[in-house]
Amino acid sequence: MRVHGGEAGGRRLAVPTGVRPSEGVVKEAIFNILGDAVLDATVLDLCAGSGALGIEALSRGAAHAIFVDRGERSVTAIRRNLATLGYEDRARVFRAEAARWLESRPADAGRSGLVLLDPPYNDPVLERVLRLLDRLCAEGALVVAEHASSQRVPALQRLQTVRDRKYGDTQVTFLEAGP
């Protein structure tokens, strides 16, 4: 697994055993679609795994990133990857289940202009986290959810789907928070 673009482009990332990282083509497509929305953003990477999505955002100009994952090996890999790339001062890492973390730290979700969500495929945490983000995200915030193409994003009040892309068995849904 590598960082694809920005200042750390081409650098390798550690990926813990048992983690399904975003495919390179999917990750590259996400950031091509996001474009300048990443610049100076505060990013929240939920179900972060290796931290590849949040680190890609930092490499492409995000100001700060918060990484949340429930796995000890994932948190260790994220910290190692941040240290290897020199991004520790622009990041915070939490070991927690994503929905519980959001419930305990709603202000952090509210300050994040870009949320990257990549839970295990077909895990019900996708719906639970999206419903929480629907309440917590500030107007204009972007949420990018990577999920199995067989899994549907629930109808939400404030988060509206602005783009949907399918890459094999992977679906990427882009949502924006309304008023």
Backbone as JSON Lines, residues from 0, in Angstrom:
{"i":0,"aa":"M","n":[0.86,-1.18,0.0],"ca":[0.0,0.0,0.0],"c":[0.9,1.23,0.0]}
{"i":1,"aa":"R","n":[0.56,2.16,-0.87],"ca":[1.34,3.39,-1.01],"c":[0.45,4.62,-0.94]}
{"i":2,"aa":"V","n":[1.07,5.75,-0.6],"ca":[0.43,7.05,-0.74],"c":[0.49,7.37,-2.23]}
{"i":3,"aa":"H","n":[-0.61,7.85,-2.81],"ca":[-0.65,8.07,-4.25],"c":[-0.26,9.47,-4.68]}
{"i":4,"aa":"G","n":[-0.65,10.49,-3.93],"ca":[-0.39,11.85,-4.39],"c":[0.13,12.75,-3.3]}
{"i":5,"aa":"G","n":[0.47,13.97,-3.68],"ca":[0.92,14.95,-2.72],"c":[2.37,14.77,-2.34]}
{"i":6,"aa":"E","n":[2.74,15.42,-1.24],"ca":[4.15,15.45,-0.83],"c":[4.71,14.09,-0.45]}
{"i":7,"aa":"A","n":[3.89,13.15,-0.02],"ca":[4.36,11.81,0.36],"c":[4.07,10.77,-0.71]}
{"i":8,"aa":"G","n":[3.68,11.22,-1.9],"ca":[3.34,10.31,-2.99],"c":[4.44,9.29,-3.25]}
{"i":9,"aa":"G","n":[4.03,8.03,-3.36],"ca":[4.97,6.94,-3.61],"c":[5.51,6.26,-2.37]}
{"i":10,"aa":"R","n":[5.31,6.87,-1.2],"ca":[5.83,6.28,0.05],"c":[4.95,5.12,0.47]}
{"i":11,"aa":"R","n":[5.59,4.09,1.03],"ca":[4.88,2.88,1.48],"c":[4.24,3.1,2.85]}
{"i":12,"aa":"L","n":[3.11,2.41,3.05],"ca":[2.41,2.42,4.34],"c":[2.35,1.0,4.89]}
{"i":13,"aa":"A","n":[2.48,0.89,6.2],"ca":[2.3,-0.4,6.87],"c":[0.81,-0.69,6.94]}
{"i":14,"aa":"V","n":[0.43,-1.93,6.64],"ca":[-0.97,-2.35,6.7],"c":[-1.06,-3.53,7.65]}
{"i":15,"aa":"P","n":[-1.84,-3.42,8.73],"ca":[-1.94,-4.53,9.68],"c":[-2.66,-5.73,9.09]}
{"i":16,"aa":"T","n":[-2.31,-6.9,9.57],"ca":[-2.96,-8.14,9.14],"c":[-4.45,-8.06,9.43]}
{"i":17,"aa":"G","n":[-5.26,-8.52,8.48],"ca":[-6.7,-8.54,8.67],"c":[-7.42,-7.28,8.26]}
{"i":18,"aa":"V","n":[-6.68,-6.27,7.8],"ca":[-7.3,-5.01,7.37],"c":[-7.42,-5.02,5.86]}
{"i":19,"aa":"R","n":[-8.6,-4.62,5.35],"ca":[-8.82,-4.5,3.92],"c":[-8.59,-3.05,3.54]}
{"i":20,"aa":"P","n":[-7.4,-2.73,3.01],"ca":[-7.16,-1.34,2.64],"c":[-7.92,-0.97,1.37]}
{"i":21,"aa":"S","n":[-8.19,0.3,1.19],"ca":[-8.82,0.77,-0.04],"c":[-7.91,0.43,-1.21]}
{"i":22,"aa":"E","n":[-8.5,-0.08,-2.29],"ca":[-7.71,-0.36,-3.48],"c":[-7.15,0.95,-4.01]}
{"i":23,"aa":"G","n":[-5.96,0.87,-4.59],"ca":[-5.3,2.06,-5.1],"c":[-6.15,2.86,-6.06]}
{"i":24,"aa":"V","n":[-6.82,2.18,-6.98],"ca":[-7.64,2.87,-7.97],"c":[-8.82,3.58,-7.29]}
{"i":25,"aa":"V","n":[-9.37,2.97,-6.26],"ca":[-10.5,3.58,-5.53],"c":[-10.02,4.81,-4.77]}
{"i":26,"aa":"K","n":[-8.89,4.65,-4.06],"ca":[-8.35,5.78,-3.28],"c":[-8.0,6.95,-4.2]}
{"i":27,"aa":"E","n":[-7.37,6.65,-5.32],"ca":[-7.01,7.71,-6.25],"c":[-8.25,8.4,-6.81]}
{"i":28,"aa":"A","n":[-9.29,7.63,-7.13],"ca":[-10.53,8.2,-7.64],"c":[-11.19,9.11,-6.59]}
{"i":29,"aa":"I","n":[-11.2,8.67,-5.33],"ca":[-11.78,9.48,-4.26],"c":[-11.12,10.85,-4.22]}
{"i":30,"aa":"F","n":[-9.79,10.86,-4.22],"ca":[-9.08,12.13,-4.07],"c":[-9.1,12.97,-5.34]}
{"i":31,"aa":"N","n":[-9.22,12.34,-6.5],"ca":[-9.41,13.11,-7.73],"c":[-10.76,13.81,-7.71]}
{"i":32,"aa":"I","n":[-11.78,13.15,-7.2],"ca":[-13.11,13.76,-7.09],"c":[-13.11,14.87,-6.05]}
{"i":33,"aa":"L","n":[-12.46,14.64,-4.91],"ca":[-12.41,15.65,-3.85],"c":[-11.63,16.89,-4.29]}
{"i":34,"aa":"G","n":[-10.57,16.69,-5.03],"ca":[-9.77,17.82,-5.52],"c":[-9.33,18.76,-4.42]}
{"i":35,"aa":"D","n":[-9.62,20.04,-4.59],"ca":[-9.18,21.07,-3.64],"c":[-9.94,21.06,-2.32]}
{"i":36,"aa":"A","n":[-10.99,20.26,-2.2],"ca":[-11.73,20.19,-0.93],"c":[-10.85,19.67,0.2]}
{"i":37,"aa":"V","n":[-9.75,19.03,-0.14],"ca":[-8.83,18.48,0.86],"c":[-7.93,19.57,1.43]}
{"i":38,"aa":"L","n":[-7.61,20.59,0.64],"ca":[-6.66,21.61,1.06],"c":[-7.1,22.31,2.34]}
{"i":39,"aa":"D","n":[-6.22,22.31,3.32],"ca":[-6.43,22.96,4.62],"c":[-7.6,22.4,5.41]}
{"i":40,"aa":"A","n":[-8.12,21.25,5.03],"ca":[-9.27,20.65,5.71],"c":[-8.86,20.0,7.03]}
{"i":41,"aa":"T","n":[-9.82,19.95,7.94],"ca":[-9.7,19.09,9.11],"c":[-10.43,17.82,8.76]}
{"i":42,"aa":"V","n":[-9.7,16.7,8.78],"ca":[-10.19,15.42,8.28],"c":[-10.43,14.47,9.44]}
{"i":43,"aa":"L","n":[-11.53,13.74,9.37],"ca":[-11.84,12.69,10.33],"c":[-11.87,11.38,9.57]}
{"i":44,"aa":"D","n":[-10.94,10.47,9.9],"ca":[-10.83,9.16,9.24],"c":[-11.37,8.11,10.21]}
{"i":45,"aa":"L","n":[-12.59,7.63,9.94],"ca":[-13.26,6.67,10.82],"c":[-13.11,5.26,10.26]}
{"i":46,"aa":"C","n":[-12.97,4.27,11.18],"ca":[-12.68,2.89,10.77],"c":[-11.43,2.95,9.9]}
{"i":47,"aa":"A","n":[-10.4,3.58,10.44],"ca":[-9.24,4.03,9.67],"c":[-8.33,2.92,9.16]}
{"i":48,"aa":"G","n":[-8.34,1.75,9.79],"ca":[-7.47,0.66,9.32],"c":[-6.01,1.03,9.4]}
{"i":49,"aa":"S","n":[-5.36,1.18,8.26],"ca":[-3.95,1.57,8.22],"c":[-3.78,3.09,8.26]}
{"i":50,"aa":"G","n":[-4.89,3.82,8.15],"ca":[-4.83,5.28,8.09],"c":[-4.59,5.8,6.68]}
{"i":51,"aa":"A","n":[-4.67,4.91,5.69],"ca":[-4.31,5.28,4.31],"c":[-5.12,6.46,3.77]}
{"i":52,"aa":"L","n":[-6.42,6.52,4.06],"ca":[-7.23,7.61,3.52],"c":[-6.88,8.95,4.18]}
{"i":53,"aa":"G","n":[-6.79,8.96,5.5],"ca":[-6.43,10.19,6.2],"c":[-5.02,10.65,5.87]}
{"i":54,"aa":"I","n":[-4.1,9.7,5.74],"ca":[-2.72,10.05,5.38],"c":[-2.66,10.59,3.96]}
{"i":55,"aa":"E","n":[-3.44,10.01,3.06],"ca":[-3.51,10.55,1.69],"c":[-3.99,11.99,1.73]}
{"i":56,"aa":"A","n":[-4.98,12.28,2.58],"ca":[-5.48,13.65,2.72],"c":[-4.39,14.58,3.24]}
{"i":57,"aa":"L","n":[-3.64,14.14,4.26],"ca":[-2.55,14.96,4.78],"c":[-1.5,15.21,3.7]}
{"i":58,"aa":"S","n":[-1.16,14.19,2.95],"ca":[-0.17,14.32,1.89],"c":[-0.63,15.32,0.83]}
{"i":59,"aa":"R","n":[-1.94,15.41,0.64],"ca":[-2.49,16.3,-0.4],"c":[-2.89,17.67,0.15]}
{"i":60,"aa":"G","n":[-2.49,17.98,1.38],"ca":[-2.66,19.34,1.87],"c":[-3.66,19.56,2.97]}
{"i":61,"aa":"A","n":[-4.24,18.5,3.54],"ca":[-5.13,18.69,4.69],"c":[-4.33,19.27,5.86]}
{"i":62,"aa":"A","n":[-4.95,20.11,6.65],"ca":[-4.26,20.74,7.77],"c":[-4.07,19.79,8.94]}
{"i":63,"aa":"H","n":[-5.07,18.95,9.2],"ca":[-5.06,18.11,10.4],"c":[-5.95,16.9,10.14]}
{"i":64,"aa":"A","n":[-5.62,15.78,10.78],"ca":[-6.45,14.58,10.65],"c":[-6.6,13.89,11.99]}
{"i":65,"aa":"I","n":[-7.79,13.37,12.22],"ca":[-8.1,12.55,13.39],"c":[-8.39,11.15,12.87]}
{"i":66,"aa":"F","n":[-7.72,10.16,13.44],"ca":[-7.88,8.77,13.03],"c":[-8.55,8.0,14.16]}
{"i":67,"aa":"V","n":[-9.58,7.23,13.83],"ca":[-10.29,6.43,14.83],"c":[-10.42,5.01,14.29]}
{"i":68,"aa":"D","n":[-9.95,4.05,15.08],"ca":[-10.12,2.64,14.74],"c":[-10.17,1.85,16.03]}
{"i":69,"aa":"R","n":[-10.93,0.76,16.03],"ca":[-11.09,-0.03,17.25],"c":[-9.97,-1.05,17.44]}
{"i":70,"aa":"G","n":[-9.19,-1.33,16.41],"ca":[-8.17,-2.38,16.48],"c":[-6.83,-1.88,16.98]}
{"i":71,"aa":"E","n":[-6.26,-2.62,17.91],"ca":[-4.95,-2.25,18.45],"c":[-3.88,-2.26,17.36]}
{"i":72,"aa":"R","n":[-3.9,-3.3,16.5],"ca":[-2.91,-3.37,15.42],"c":[-3.08,-2.22,14.44]}
{"i":73,"aa":"S","n":[-4.31,-1.83,14.19],"ca":[-4.55,-0.71,13.29],"c":[-4.0,0.59,13.87]}
{"i":74,"aa":"V","n":[-4.28,0.83,15.13],"ca":[-3.8,2.05,15.78],"c":[-2.27,2.08,15.78]}
{"i":75,"aa":"T","n":[-1.64,0.94,16.04],"ca":[-0.18,0.86,16.01],"c":[0.34,1.18,14.61]}
{"i":76,"aa":"A","n":[-0.3,0.61,13.58],"ca":[0.12,0.86,12.19],"c":[-0.07,2.33,11.82]}
{"i":77,"aa":"I","n":[-1.18,2.92,12.22],"ca":[-1.44,4.34,11.92],"c":[-0.35,5.2,12.54]}
{"i":78,"aa":"R","n":[-0.05,4.96,13.8],"ca":[1.0,5.75,14.48],"c":[2.35,5.57,13.79]}
{"i":79,"aa":"R","n":[2.66,4.34,13.4],"ca":[3.92,4.07,12.71],"c":[3.95,4.81,11.37]}
{"i":80,"aa":"N","n":[2.85,4.74,10.63],"ca":[2.8,5.42,9.33],"c":[2.93,6.94,9.48]}
{"i":81,"aa":"L","n":[2.27,7.5,10.46],"ca":[2.37,8.94,10.7],"c":[3.8,9.34,11.05]}
{"i":82,"aa":"A","n":[4.45,8.54,11.9],"ca":[5.83,8.82,12.29],"c":[6.78,8.71,11.1]}
{"i":83,"aa":"T","n":[6.6,7.68,10.29],"ca":[7.45,7.48,9.12],"c":[7.38,8.67,8.17]}
{"i":84,"aa":"L","n":[6.19,9.24,8.03],"ca":[5.98,10.36,7.1],"c":[6.17,11.73,7.75]}
{"i":85,"aa":"G","n":[6.38,11.76,9.06],"ca":[6.57,13.03,9.76],"c":[5.28,13.82,9.96]}
{"i":86,"aa":"Y","n":[4.15,13.11,10.07],"ca":[2.86,13.77,10.21],"c":[2.3,13.74,11.63]}
{"i":87,"aa":"E","n":[3.08,13.3,12.62],"ca":[2.54,13.16,13.98],"c":[1.98,14.47,14.52]}
{"i":88,"aa":"D","n":[2.59,15.6,14.18],"ca":[2.15,16.89,14.71],"c":[0.86,17.39,14.05]}
{"i":89,"aa":"R","n":[0.43,16.73,12.98],"ca":[-0.79,17.13,12.28],"c":[-1.9,16.11,12.46]}
{"i":90,"aa":"A","n":[-1.74,15.22,13.45],"ca":[-2.71,14.13,13.59],"c":[-2.92,13.74,15.04]}
{"i":91,"aa":"R","n":[-4.11,13.19,15.29],"ca":[-4.42,12.54,16.56],"c":[-5.0,11.18,16.24]}
{"i":92,"aa":"V","n":[-4.69,10.19,17.08],"ca":[-5.12,8.82,16.85],"c":[-5.85,8.32,18.09]}
{"i":93,"aa":"F","n":[-7.02,7.71,17.87],"ca":[-7.82,7.17,18.96],"c":[-8.16,5.71,18.7]}
{"i":94,"aa":"R","n":[-8.03,4.9,19.75],"ca":[-8.48,3.51,19.65],"c":[-9.88,3.45,20.24]}
{"i":95,"aa":"A","n":[-10.86,3.32,19.36],"ca":[-12.27,3.31,19.79],"c":[-13.13,2.83,18.64]}
{"i":96,"aa":"E","n":[-14.3,2.34,18.98],"ca":[-15.31,2.0,17.97],"c":[-15.86,3.33,17.45]}
{"i":97,"aa":"A","n":[-16.01,3.47,16.15],"ca":[-16.33,4.76,15.53],"c":[-17.6,5.4,16.07]}
{"i":98,"aa":"A","n":[-18.69,4.67,16.18],"ca":[-19.95,5.25,16.65],"c":[-19.83,5.71,18.1]}
{"i":99,"aa":"R","n":[-19.21,4.92,18.94],"ca":[-19.04,5.32,20.34],"c":[-18.16,6.56,20.45]}
{"i":100,"aa":"W","n":[-17.12,6.61,19.65],"ca":[-16.23,7.77,19.67],"c":[-17.01,9.03,19.27]}
{"i":101,"aa":"L","n":[-17.82,8.94,18.21],"ca":[-18.62,10.09,17.79],"c":[-19.57,10.54,18.88]}
{"i":102,"aa":"E","n":[-20.18,9.58,19.57],"ca":[-21.1,9.92,20.66],"c":[-20.38,10.62,21.8]}
{"i":103,"aa":"S","n":[-19.13,10.26,22.04],"ca":[-18.39,10.84,23.16],"c":[-17.65,12.13,22.79]}
{"i":104,"aa":"R","n":[-17.48,12.4,21.5],"ca":[-16.71,13.57,21.05],"c":[-17.42,14.28,19.9]}
{"i":105,"aa":"P","n":[-18.66,14.7,20.1],"ca":[-19.42,15.29,18.98],"c":[-18.79,16.57,18.43]}
{"i":106,"aa":"A","n":[-18.07,17.33,19.25],"ca":[-17.47,18.58,18.76],"c":[-16.41,18.3,17.7]}
{"i":107,"aa":"D","n":[-15.66,17.21,17.85],"ca":[-14.65,16.87,16.84],"c":[-15.3,16.57,15.5]}
{"i":108,"aa":"A","n":[-16.41,15.88,15.51],"ca":[-17.13,15.6,14.26],"c":[-17.64,16.9,13.65]}
{"i":109,"aa":"G","n":[-18.14,17.79,14.49],"ca":[-18.67,19.06,14.02],"c":[-17.63,19.97,13.4]}
{"i":110,"aa":"R","n":[-16.37,19.84,13.83],"ca":[-15.29,20.68,13.3],"c":[-14.65,20.09,12.04]}
{"i":111,"aa":"S","n":[-14.96,18.86,11.72],"ca":[-14.33,18.21,10.57],"c":[-15.06,18.57,9.29]}
{"i":112,"aa":"G","n":[-14.33,19.14,8.35],"ca":[-14.92,19.5,7.07],"c":[-14.97,18.36,6.09]}
{"i":113,"aa":"L","n":[-14.18,17.3,6.38],"ca":[-14.14,16.13,5.51],"c":[-14.07,14.88,6.38]}
{"i":114,"aa":"V","n":[-15.03,13.99,6.21],"ca":[-15.07,12.73,6.95],"c":[-14.88,11.59,5.96]}
{"i":115,"aa":"L","n":[-13.91,10.72,6.26],"ca":[-13.63,9.55,5.44],"c":[-14.03,8.32,6.24]}
{"i":116,"aa":"L","n":[-14.91,7.52,5.69],"ca":[-15.48,6.38,6.42],"c":[-15.3,5.12,5.58]}
{"i":117,"aa":"D","n":[-14.56,4.15,6.12],"ca":[-14.29,2.9,5.39],"c":[-14.42,1.71,6.34]}
{"i":118,"aa":"P","n":[-15.65,1.4,6.78],"ca":[-15.84,0.27,7.7],"c":[-15.7,-1.07,6.98]}
{"i":119,"aa":"P","n":[-15.6,-2.15,7.74],"ca":[-15.61,-3.47,7.09],"c":[-16.87,-3.6,6.23]}
{"i":120,"aa":"Y","n":[-16.73,-4.23,5.09],"ca":[-17.87,-4.37,4.17],"c":[-19.02,-5.13,4.83]}
{"i":121,"aa":"N","n":[-20.23,-4.65,4.56],"ca":[-21.49,-5.22,5.06],"c":[-21.6,-5.19,6.58]}
{"i":122,"aa":"D","n":[-20.88,-4.3,7.22],"ca":[-20.96,-4.13,8.67],"c":[-22.04,-3.1,8.97]}
{"i":123,"aa":"P","n":[-22.92,-3.37,9.94],"ca":[-23.99,-2.4,10.26],"c":[-23.47,-1.08,10.83]}
{"i":124,"aa":"V","n":[-22.18,-1.01,11.16],"ca":[-21.63,0.24,11.68],"c":[-21.75,1.36,10.64]}
{"i":125,"aa":"L","n":[-21.78,1.03,9.35],"ca":[-21.92,2.06,8.31],"c":[-23.17,2.9,8.56]}
{"i":126,"aa":"E","n":[-24.3,2.24,8.72],"ca":[-25.55,2.98,8.92],"c":[-25.54,3.75,10.24]}
{"i":127,"aa":"R","n":[-25.06,3.11,11.29],"ca":[-25.04,3.77,12.61],"c":[-24.17,5.04,12.57]}
{"i":128,"aa":"V","n":[-23.0,4.94,11.98],"ca":[-22.09,6.09,11.92],"c":[-22.67,7.18,11.02]}
{"i":129,"aa":"L","n":[-23.25,6.82,9.89],"ca":[-23.84,7.83,9.02],"c":[-24.99,8.56,9.7]}
{"i":130,"aa":"R","n":[-25.79,7.86,10.48],"ca":[-26.89,8.52,11.2],"c":[-26.35,9.51,12.25]}
{"i":131,"aa":"L","n":[-25.25,9.14,12.9],"ca":[-24.63,10.06,13.85],"c":[-24.04,11.27,13.12]}
{"i":132,"aa":"L","n":[-23.33,11.03,12.03],"ca":[-22.75,12.14,11.27],"c":[-23.83,13.05,10.72]}
{"i":133,"aa":"D","n":[-24.98,12.52,10.38],"ca":[-26.11,13.3,9.89],"c":[-26.5,14.38,10.91]}
{"i":134,"aa":"R","n":[-26.39,14.04,12.18],"ca":[-26.71,14.99,13.26],"c":[-25.55,15.92,13.59]}
{"i":135,"aa":"L","n":[-24.31,15.42,13.46],"ca":[-23.16,16.13,14.01],"c":[-22.39,17.02,13.04]}
{"i":136,"aa":"C","n":[-22.38,16.69,11.77],"ca":[-21.57,17.43,10.8],"c":[-22.08,18.86,10.61]}
{"i":137,"aa":"A","n":[-21.14,19.78,10.46],"ca":[-21.5,21.16,10.17],"c":[-21.98,21.27,8.73]}
{"i":138,"aa":"E","n":[-22.79,22.27,8.48],"ca":[-23.28,22.51,7.12],"c":[-22.1,22.63,6.16]}
{"i":139,"aa":"G","n":[-22.19,21.96,5.03],"ca":[-21.14,22.0,4.03],"c":[-20.08,20.93,4.16]}
{"i":140,"aa":"A","n":[-20.08,20.21,5.29],"ca":[-19.1,19.14,5.47],"c":[-19.33,18.04,4.44]}
{"i":141,"aa":"L","n":[-18.24,17.43,4.01],"ca":[-18.31,16.31,3.07],"c":[-18.03,15.01,3.79]}
{"i":142,"aa":"V","n":[-18.8,13.99,3.46],"ca":[-18.59,12.64,4.0],"c":[-18.39,11.71,2.81]}
{"i":143,"aa":"V","n":[-17.31,10.95,2.85],"ca":[-17.03,9.96,1.81],"c":[-17.11,8.59,2.47]}
{"i":144,"aa":"A","n":[-18.07,7.78,2.05],"ca":[-18.27,6.45,2.63],"c":[-17.92,5.39,1.59]}
{"i":145,"aa":"E","n":[-16.94,4.56,1.93],"ca":[-16.58,3.43,1.07],"c":[-17.23,2.19,1.67]}
{"i":146,"aa":"H","n":[-17.98,1.45,0.83],"ca":[-18.73,0.3,1.34],"c":[-18.95,-0.71,0.23]}
{"i":147,"aa":"A","n":[-19.45,-1.88,0.59],"ca":[-19.76,-2.9,-0.41],"c":[-20.86,-2.38,-1.32]}
{"i":148,"aa":"S","n":[-20.76,-2.67,-2.6],"ca":[-21.79,-2.19,-3.53],"c":[-23.15,-2.81,-3.25]}
{"i":149,"aa":"S","n":[-23.17,-3.92,-2.52],"ca":[-24.44,-4.55,-2.14],"c":[-25.09,-3.87,-0.94]}
{"i":150,"aa":"Q","n":[-24.37,-3.01,-0.26],"ca":[-24.85,-2.33,0.95],"c":[-25.37,-0.95,0.57]}
{"i":151,"aa":"R","n":[-26.54,-0.61,1.03],"ca":[-27.15,0.68,0.71],"c":[-26.92,1.7,1.82]}
{"i":152,"aa":"V","n":[-26.73,2.94,1.42],"ca":[-26.63,4.05,2.36],"c":[-28.05,4.42,2.75]}
{"i":153,"aa":"P","n":[-28.33,4.59,4.05],"ca":[-29.7,4.9,4.46],"c":[-30.12,6.31,4.04]}
{"i":154,"aa":"A","n":[-31.41,6.53,3.96],"ca":[-31.93,7.88,3.73],"c":[-31.66,8.7,4.98]}
{"i":155,"aa":"L","n":[-31.11,9.88,4.81],"ca":[-30.72,10.71,5.94],"c":[-31.39,12.08,5.83]}
{"i":156,"aa":"Q","n":[-31.41,12.82,6.93],"ca":[-32.06,14.13,6.96],"c":[-31.19,15.21,6.31]}
{"i":157,"aa":"R","n":[-29.98,15.39,6.85],"ca":[-29.11,16.49,6.41],"c":[-28.05,16.07,5.4]}
{"i":158,"aa":"L","n":[-27.54,14.86,5.54],"ca":[-26.53,14.38,4.61],"c":[-27.2,13.9,3.33]}
{"i":159,"aa":"Q","n":[-26.88,14.55,2.24],"ca":[-27.47,14.22,0.95],"c":[-26.39,13.68,0.01]}
{"i":160,"aa":"T","n":[-26.72,12.61,-0.68],"ca":[-25.78,12.02,-1.63],"c":[-25.59,12.99,-2.8]}
{"i":161,"aa":"V","n":[-24.33,13.34,-3.06],"ca":[-24.02,14.23,-4.18],"c":[-23.31,13.48,-5.31]}
{"i":162,"aa":"R","n":[-22.77,12.31,-4.99],"ca":[-22.1,11.5,-6.0],"c":[-22.02,10.07,-5.51]}
{"i":163,"aa":"D","n":[-22.11,9.15,-6.43],"ca":[-22.0,7.72,-6.14],"c":[-21.16,7.09,-7.23]}
{"i":164,"aa":"R","n":[-20.15,6.34,-6.85],"ca":[-19.3,5.67,-7.84],"c":[-19.14,4.21,-7.46]}
{"i":165,"aa":"K","n":[-19.15,3.35,-8.47],"ca":[-18.98,1.92,-8.23],"c":[-17.69,1.45,-8.89]}
{"i":166,"aa":"Y","n":[-16.91,0.68,-8.13],"ca":[-15.65,0.11,-8.61],"c":[-15.67,-1.37,-8.26]}
{"i":167,"aa":"G","n":[-16.19,-2.2,-9.15],"ca":[-16.31,-3.63,-8.87],"c":[-17.29,-3.84,-7.73]}
{"i":168,"aa":"D","n":[-16.84,-4.51,-6.65],"ca":[-17.72,-4.74,-5.5],"c":[-17.64,-3.62,-4.47]}
{"i":169,"aa":"T","n":[-16.98,-2.52,-4.82],"ca":[-16.83,-1.37,-3.93],"c":[-17.69,-0.22,-4.42]}
{"i":170,"aa":"Q","n":[-18.42,0.39,-3.5],"ca":[-19.22,1.58,-3.78],"c":[-18.63,2.72,-2.96]}
{"i":171,"aa":"V","n":[-18.51,3.89,-3.56],"ca":[-18.06,5.08,-2.84],"c":[-19.18,6.11,-2.96]}
{"i":172,"aa":"T","n":[-19.72,6.5,-1.81],"ca":[-20.82,7.46,-1.76],"c":[-20.3,8.76,-1.16]}
{"i":173,"aa":"F","n":[-20.5,9.86,-1.88],"ca":[-20.11,11.18,-1.42],"c":[-21.37,11.89,-0.95]}
{"i":174,"aa":"L","n":[-21.34,12.38,0.28],"ca":[-22.49,13.07,0.85],"c":[-22.07,14.45,1.33]}
{"i":175,"aa":"E","n":[-23.0,15.39,1.31],"ca":[-22.73,16.74,1.8],"c":[-23.8,17.11,2.82]}
{"i":176,"aa":"A","n":[-23.36,17.74,3.91],"ca":[-24.28,18.13,4.98],"c":[-24.98,19.43,4.62]}
{"i":177,"aa":"G","n":[-26.3,19.38,4.65],"ca":[-27.11,20.56,4.42],"c":[-27.4,21.27,5.73]}
{"i":178,"aa":"P","n":[-28.26,22.3,5.68],"ca":[-28.6,23.06,6.91],"c":[-29.38,22.23,7.91]}
